[in-house]
Amino acid sequence: MAYTQTDLDQIRALIASGAAGGMVRTASGRVIKLASLAELRSIRDEIEAALGLPPSKGTIFQASPRKYGNTGTTE
């Protein structure tokens, strides 16, 4: 099965959204049904390996400064 960067981007977007489940159609037309974040991470690892990329170190979440009381000003 040949994966593309687009396939990897779709999986990474699902992981970043925290979606537990979903469907992804690969560039070759294959539909992958996923039920958990663990499955998403597993298929991400498989695609990265197929593309010859180093394994992901995890998902990075960016916190909103306002949520934690930091408005970005120093006054």
Helices and strands as residue ranges (DSSP letters): H 5-17, E 22-25, E 31-34, H 37-50, G 65-68
